[in-house]
Amino acid sequence: MITCREVVTITTDYLEGKLSFAERVRFQLHLGMCSHCRAWLSQMKATIQVLGKLPAEEPPPEVRDELLERFRAWKKS
């Protein structure tokens, strides 16, 4: 079995079809027994659907630079 924490960690891979067959089965078995993770997955799907309807928009250069710097710092830690 996988834990709820693992479900949260691999949800994106699950939704993108990147899990192996065995991982996908373990994920789905967990969902079958955990209402909280089913709710999490439902919320993620709804979020993706809503965000997919937003127009693409570039952030201001200073915001983009700040985000990239924070991401680089996070990756180093």
Order of alpha helices (4+ residues) and beta strands (2+ residues): alpha-alpha-alpha-alpha
